[in-house]
Amino acid sequence: QSALTQPPSASGSPGQSVTISCTGTSSDVGGYNHVSWYQQYPGKAPKLMIYEVNKRPSGVPDRLSGSKSGNTASLTVSGLQAEDEADYYCNSYAGDYNWVFGGGTKLTVL
Amino acid sequence: QVQLVESGGGVVQPGGSLRLSCEASGFTFSTNNMQWVRQAPGKGLEWLAFISFHGTDKNYVDSVKGRFTISRDNSKNTLFLQMNGLRTEDTAVYYCVRDFDWGLHQWGQGILVTVSS
């Protein structure tokens, strides 16, 4: 049950695109299409932004997109806006009713 | 509108016990898997426990196996987390989460558990 690997920080200017990676193993990210991404503002509960690698819940802007290649999943935020500044966490199913989160990435909008 | 409301948190001494509850509304609780996730102060999210919609399938992160028990009462739309043998490293905000379609779609507001002497 090792945590997925995310970069601690990422940044971009308004209007730019930023991609956050999430690296696991063939036992979690690489083995299942059950990767999800969460946005969290300080002092608030996390919010689901992407599930099943690339599906968006209703209300999540299409500026956010997800993908996966091998053992690495990615979250891309296009057309960066000030409101995108938050912490982002990836999560993957790891089999046998186990789940694992990434360490989190702090996204800064410059 | 989906609501998950946790209760039962507080301050407890090392070795003590607490029982968290999560009252669900706005969806058919009895047909949804549920999970607990926690977040230590200033740290990231940690998956804690899973329970299937019927309550027969359960699993836990290794660090709480044998100490924590997840359960549910579908007649009362309530999820529980019984925490025994609490350690200082269990200090965290605990979130009740609705697991739907392989995503953690709704989260409670979180409840703080502090383990300290």
Contacts between the chains, C-beta under 8 A, distances in Angstrom:
chain1	res1	chain2	res2	distance
A	1	B	61	5.9
A	1	B	62	5.6
A	3	B	44	7.6
A	34	B	102	4.5
A	36	B	102	7.1
A	36	B	103	4.8
A	36	B	104	6.6
A	38	B	45	7.2
A	38	B	104	7.1
A	40	B	45	7.8
A	45	B	95	6.1
A	45	B	107	4.2
A	45	B	108	6.8
A	45	B	109	5.9
A	45	B	110	5.6
A	46	B	37	7.9
A	46	B	45	6.5
A	46	B	95	7.5
A	46	B	104	7.6
A	46	B	107	5.8
A	47	B	107	7.3
A	48	B	103	5.2
A	48	B	104	5.8
A	48	B	105	5.4
A	48	B	106	8.0
A	51	B	101	6.6
A	51	B	102	5.9
A	51	B	103	2.9
A	51	B	105	7.6
A	52	B	101	7.1
A	52	B	102	5.4
A	52	B	103	6.9
A	55	B	103	7.7
A	57	B	103	7.2
A	57	B	105	6.5
A	87	B	44	8.0
A	89	B	44	6.4
A	89	B	45	5.1
A	91	B	45	7.7
A	91	B	47	7.2
A	91	B	104	7.0
A	93	B	102	6.8
A	96	B	59	6.8
A	97	B	50	4.9
A	97	B	52	7.9
A	97	B	57	6.0
A	97	B	58	7.4
A	97	B	59	3.7
A	98	B	47	7.8
A	98	B	50	7.9
A	98	B	59	6.0
A	98	B	61	7.9
A	99	B	35	7.2
A	99	B	47	4.3
A	99	B	50	6.9
A	100	B	47	6.1
A	101	B	37	7.8
A	101	B	44	6.4
A	101	B	45	4.5
A	101	B	46	6.4
A	101	B	47	5.7
A	102	B	44	7.4
A	103	B	44	5.0
A	104	B	44	4.1
A	104	B	45	7.0
